[in-house]
Amino acid sequence: MHDSVARCVVPNSSARCQLGGAEAAVIVVIIIMASALALNGMPHTEVLSLLGAAGLLSVSVTRLATGAAARGLRNLARVHSASLPR
């Protein structure tokens, strides 16, 4: 895990973890949409499921954007190619 990410989740850490404008906007839009769906009669369990899916999707997109997924695939390919007979 990157140090900057680890410092954001460690309690009583002196590091400050701030959201960028795009991340904050996405969070606000997701919360507004969930509120609108709940107010229009969607069951709360479905709204919570939708919020969970949105959270998982945002983590996946963030990982792809930072290249963590690409590094993971490269490492997997490297390990696999090292195990092949020469």
Summary of the structure (lengths in Angstrom):
residues: 86
radius of gyration: 18.7
end to end distance: 33.2
largest distance: 63.1
contacts: 152
relative contact order: 0.06
helix: 76%
strand: 0%
